[in-house]
């Protein structure tokens, strides 16, 4: 009997961010296909595990990463890489080829874990998923980002738009494997009237944004748009959920909240929402606002579509690629306000049906099969040089 493909997936946090959600869902879909999967992560601040329960067939290797008071972001990134690299070197499965108990595949999901694998010198090299490309000015972050692109031996992107950016910037041609969507959770939430009513009883009618207050999420533009929306619909609140991150966005957050106060917008900031409660929060929204200035795929928007909630998205090539004609697009805050008001005023049944159909087409089973195919191609002695 053939032994299962042994895979290490690496992520930088136990908390709910897009890349972490991707890692866990992919791990579970891979074990469904017979693979043996370890998920490595930094466990910050005493975290004992991930933000949600994980299939027990997936082995979690959480590396303690204690908080350091007032640690600058650059120093935190350098320490993150060093701690995870040391754990990989110390573990038998991360320190040698399969004959010595190692992995067939080591697959990093972000620049921190990719740098850790490169520092650990794991035999066989490293596969890297580039979810989106960032622009950093801090020297440590810029160096981390660059090395995590050029160092790995193979690359995956979750959209063709990001793959094109990588090809243009570095001459690397990643394999494109779209995300999956756990559509059933959000479809069920749309039918759970008591759970939806609990949110609207607490928050009233609301426009929802997920991802916290940070530059990449376009929160400043959304606040300006909501001031225009509330001039017409003063009953509509802005609710912001999520926002767990390694980066320090305190200055941006303070600026956004100052602008919000000046414009008469008082966002309800929920922070990270429990995994089981998130679908009903999404399903209860009047509109889902996706004002990001940079995205790799648009998973949160697809979850909202699965829940039957109209989506207004920033007009980005990657979102046109993934979401197609199922959402309303807008660029500047004025256009964003118009689109939010239109979506809140009328739910188009045809658009809702198209959005739900689209969300169900993206499955983690398909993503896992495509990953296994890639892993096997990379392991083949006859591998061509097409994917780097």
C-alpha positions in Angstrom: 0.0 0.0 0.0 1.3 3.4 -0.9 2.1 5.7 2.1 0.1 9.0 2.2 1.8 12.1 1.0 3.2 13.8 4.1 2.6 17.6 4.0 3.6 20.5 6.3 1.5 23.6 5.9 2.9 26.6 7.6 1.1 29.8 8.7 2.1 32.7 11.0 -0.9 32.9 13.4 -3.6 30.9 15.1 -6.0 33.8 14.7 -8.6 34.5 12.0 -7.0 36.1 9.0 -7.5 35.1 5.4 -4.3 33.1 5.0 -4.9 31.3 8.2 -8.5 30.4 7.2 -7.1 29.2 3.9 -4.5 27.0 5.6 -6.9 25.2 7.9 -9.5 24.6 5.2 -6.9 23.3 2.8 -5.4 21.0 5.5 -8.8 19.4 6.2 -9.5 18.9 2.5 -6.1 17.3 2.0 -6.6 14.8 4.8 -10.0 14.0 3.2 -8.0 12.9 0.1 -5.8 10.7 2.2 -2.8 13.0 2.8 -1.1 13.3 6.2 -1.0 16.9 7.1 0.8 18.8 9.9 0.0 22.5 10.3 2.8 24.6 11.9 2.0 27.9 13.4 3.2 30.6 15.8 1.1 30.5 18.9 1.2 34.1 20.1 0.5 35.3 23.6 -0.3 31.9 25.1 -2.6 30.7 22.3 -3.1 27.0 22.7 -4.7 26.3 19.3 -6.5 27.8 16.4 -9.5 30.1 16.4 -11.7 27.2 15.5 -11.8 23.4 16.1 -9.8 21.5 13.5 -10.3 18.0 12.1 -8.4 15.7 14.5 -6.7 14.0 11.6 -4.7 17.2 11.1 -1.7 17.5 13.4 -1.3 21.0 14.9 2.3 22.0 15.8 1.9 25.3 17.6 5.2 27.0 18.4 5.0 29.2 21.5 5.6 32.8 20.7 5.3 35.0 23.8 4.5 38.7 23.5 7.2 41.3 24.1 5.9 44.6 25.3 6.4 47.6 23.0 8.2 45.4 20.4 8.6 47.2 17.1 6.9 45.5 14.1 10.2 44.9 12.3 11.8 43.2 15.4 8.6 41.1 15.9 8.8 39.8 12.3 12.5 38.9 12.7 11.8 37.1 16.0 8.8 35.4 14.4 11.0 33.9 11.7 13.7 32.9 14.1 11.4 31.1 16.5 9.6 29.2 13.8 12.8 28.3 12.0 14.3 27.0 15.3 11.3 24.8 15.9 11.4 23.4 12.3 15.1 22.5 12.7 14.5 20.9 16.1 11.7 18.6 14.9 12.6 15.3 13.2 9.9 15.7 10.6 11.2 19.1 9.6 14.9 18.3 9.6 15.4 15.6 7.0 14.1 13.8 3.9 11.3 11.3 4.1 13.6 8.4 4.9 14.6 10.2 8.1 11.0 11.0 9.0 10.6 14.2 7.1 7.9 15.7 4.9 7.3 15.1 1.2 6.1 18.7 0.9 6.8 21.9 2.9 4.3 24.6 1.9 4.4 28.1 3.5 1.4 30.3 3.3 3.0 33.7 4.1 6.3 35.5 4.0 7.1 34.9 7.7 6.7 31.1 7.4 8.5 31.0 4.0 11.5 32.8 5.5 11.4 30.4 8.5 11.5 27.4 6.1 14.4 29.0 4.2 16.3 29.6 7.4 15.7 26.1 8.6 17.1 24.8 5.2 14.5 22.1 5.0 15.5 19.6 2.4 13.5 19.7 -0.8 13.0 23.4 -0.7 9.8 25.3 0.0 6.5 25.9 -1.9 5.0 29.3 -1.2 1.5 30.5 -1.7 1.5 34.2 -2.5 -2.0 35.4 -1.5 -1.4 39.0 -2.4 1.6 41.3 -2.7 2.4 43.9 -0.1 4.5 47.1 -0.3 6.7 47.7 2.8 9.1 50.5 3.6 10.5 49.1 6.8 13.8 47.4 5.9 13.1 44.2 7.8 9.7 43.8 6.3 10.8 44.6 2.7 13.6 42.1 3.0 11.2 39.4 4.4 8.8 40.0 1.6 11.4 39.9 -1.2 13.1 36.8 0.1 9.8 35.0 0.5 9.1 35.6 -3.2 12.4 34.7 -4.7 13.6 32.0 -2.2 11.0 29.3 -2.6 11.3 26.6 -5.3 7.7 26.7 -6.4 4.8 29.2 -6.1 1.0 29.1 -5.9 -1.4 32.1 -6.3 -5.1 32.0 -5.5 -6.0 34.2 -8.5 -4.6 34.8 -12.0 -4.4 38.6 -11.3 -1.9 38.1 -8.4 0.0 35.5 -10.5 0.3 38.1 -13.2 1.7 40.6 -10.7 4.3 38.1 -9.6 5.2 37.3 -13.2 5.6 41.0 -14.1 7.6 41.8 -11.0 9.9 38.8 -10.7 9.6 36.7 -13.9 8.2 33.8 -11.8 5.1 32.0 -13.1 3.1 30.6 -10.2 0.5 27.9 -10.5 -3.0 29.3 -10.0 -5.2 27.4 -7.6 -8.3 29.3 -6.4 -9.5 29.2 -2.8 -12.5 27.2 -1.8 -15.5 28.6 0.0 -17.2 26.9 3.0 -20.5 28.0 1.4 -22.8 25.6 3.4 -22.1 27.5 6.6 -23.3 30.7 5.1 -26.2 29.2 3.2 -27.4 27.8 6.5 -27.0 31.1 8.3 -29.3 32.8 5.8 -32.1 30.5 6.9 -31.4 30.9 10.7 -33.8 33.7 11.5 -33.3 33.7 15.3 -29.5 34.1 14.9 -29.9 36.9 12.3 -32.5 38.6 14.5 -30.1 38.6 17.5 -27.6 40.6 15.5 -30.1 43.1 14.2 -31.7 43.5 17.6 -28.2 44.4 18.9 -26.9 46.5 15.9 -30.0 47.6 14.0 -29.7 47.6 10.2 -26.1 47.6 9.2 -23.4 47.6 6.5 -20.8 45.1 7.3 -17.1 45.1 6.6 -14.8 42.3 7.7 -11.0 42.6 8.2 -10.6 45.3 10.8 -9.4 48.9 10.3 -6.3 48.9 8.2 -5.0 50.6 5.0 -5.4 47.5 2.8 -9.0 47.1 3.7 -9.8 50.7 2.5 -11.5 51.6 5.8 -10.9 55.4 5.3 -12.8 55.4 2.0 -15.6 53.3 3.5 -16.0 55.7 6.4 -16.3 58.6 4.0 -18.8 56.6 1.9 -20.9 55.8 5.0 -21.2 59.5 5.8 -22.9 60.0 2.4 -25.0 56.9 3.0 -26.2 58.1 6.4 -27.3 61.4 4.9 -29.9 59.4 3.0 -30.3 56.4 5.3 -29.5 57.5 8.9 -30.7 54.2 10.2 -27.8 52.3 8.6 -24.8 51.7 10.8 -21.3 50.7 9.9 -20.2 47.5 11.6 -16.5 46.4 11.4 -15.6 42.8 12.4 -12.2 41.1 12.5 -8.8 42.8 12.3 -6.4 40.4 14.0 -2.9 41.1 12.6 0.8 41.2 13.4 1.1 44.7 12.1 0.7 48.0 14.0 -2.1 50.1 12.4 -2.7 52.2 15.5 -1.9 55.5 13.7 -4.2 54.6 10.7 -6.9 53.5 13.1 -6.7 56.7 15.1 -6.9 58.8 11.9 -9.9 56.8 10.6 -11.8 57.1 13.8 -11.0 60.8 14.0 -12.4 61.2 10.5 -15.5 59.1 11.4 -16.2 61.3 14.4 -15.9 64.5 12.3 -18.3 63.1 9.7 -20.8 61.8 12.2 -20.1 58.1 11.6 -19.8 55.9 14.7 -18.7 52.5 13.6 -19.5 49.5 15.8 -16.1 47.7 16.0 -16.6 44.1 17.0 -13.0 42.8 16.7 -12.6 39.1 16.0 -16.0 37.4 16.0 -16.4 33.8 17.1 -16.1 31.3 14.2 -19.6 29.9 14.8 -21.2 33.4 15.1 -19.6 34.9 12.0 -22.0 33.4 9.4 -25.1 34.8 11.0 -23.4 38.2 11.4 -22.8 38.2 7.7 -26.2 36.9 6.8 -27.9 39.6 8.9 -26.2 42.5 7.1 -28.1 44.8 4.7 -25.0 45.0 2.5 -21.5 43.6 2.7 -18.8 46.3 1.9 -15.6 45.1 0.4 -13.6 48.3 -0.1 -10.1 46.7 0.0 -7.4 48.4 -2.1 -5.5 45.1 -2.4 -6.8 41.5 -2.3 -5.7 38.1 -3.4 -9.0 36.4 -4.0 -12.0 37.9 -2.1 -13.0 35.0 0.2 -15.1 37.1 2.6 -17.1 38.6 -0.3 -17.9 35.1 -1.6 -19.0 34.0 1.9 -21.4 37.0 1.9 -22.7 36.0 -1.5 -23.3 32.5 -0.2 -25.4 34.0 2.6 -27.5 35.9 0.1 -26.2 39.3 1.1 -25.5 41.9 -1.7 -21.9 42.9 -2.0 -20.3 46.2 -3.0 -16.7 45.7 -3.9 -13.7 47.9 -4.9 -13.3 47.8 -8.7 -10.0 45.7 -8.7 -8.9 43.3 -11.5 -8.7 40.4 -9.0 -12.2 41.0 -7.8 -13.6 41.2 -11.4 -11.8 37.9 -12.1 -13.2 36.1 -9.0 -16.6 37.7 -8.4 -17.6 38.6 -12.0 -21.0 40.2 -12.4 -22.4 39.0 -9.1 -21.5 42.2 -7.2 -21.7 46.0 -7.6 -18.3 47.6 -8.1 -17.2 51.1 -7.1 -14.0 53.1 -7.0 -14.0 56.4 -5.0 -16.0 57.0 -1.9 -18.8 58.8 -3.7 -19.4 55.9 -6.1 -19.1 53.5 -3.1 -21.9 55.4 -1.3 -24.2 55.2 -4.4 -23.6 51.5 -4.8 -24.2 50.8 -1.0 -27.4 52.7 -1.1 -28.6 50.9 -4.2 -27.8 47.5 -2.8 -29.5 48.4 0.5 -32.6 49.6 -1.3 -33.2 46.6 -3.5 -32.0 43.0 -3.4 -32.0 41.7 -7.0 -33.2 38.1 -6.8 -31.3 37.2 -10.0 -28.1 38.7 -8.6 -28.5 36.9 -5.3 -29.0 33.6 -7.1 -26.0 34.1 -9.3 -23.9 35.0 -6.2 -24.9 31.9 -4.4 -24.2 29.7 -7.4 -20.8 31.3 -7.8 -19.8 30.8 -4.1 -20.8 27.1 -4.3 -18.5 26.5 -7.3 -15.4 27.2 -5.3 -14.8 24.1 -3.2 -11.9 23.2 -0.9 -12.0 19.6 -2.3 -11.2 21.0 -5.8 -8.4 23.2 -4.3 -7.0 20.2 -2.4 -7.0 18.0 -5.5 -5.2 20.7 -7.5 -2.6 21.1 -4.7 -1.9 17.3 -4.6 -1.5 17.3 -8.4 1.0 20.1 -8.1 2.9 18.3 -5.3 3.1 15.2 -7.4 4.3 17.1 -10.5 7.0 18.8 -8.4 8.1 15.4 -7.0 8.4 13.9 -10.4 12.0 13.3 -11.7 10.7 14.4 -15.1 9.4 17.7 -13.8 9.6 20.5 -16.3 10.8 24.0 -15.5 7.5 25.7 -16.1 6.6 26.3 -12.5 9.2 27.9 -10.3 
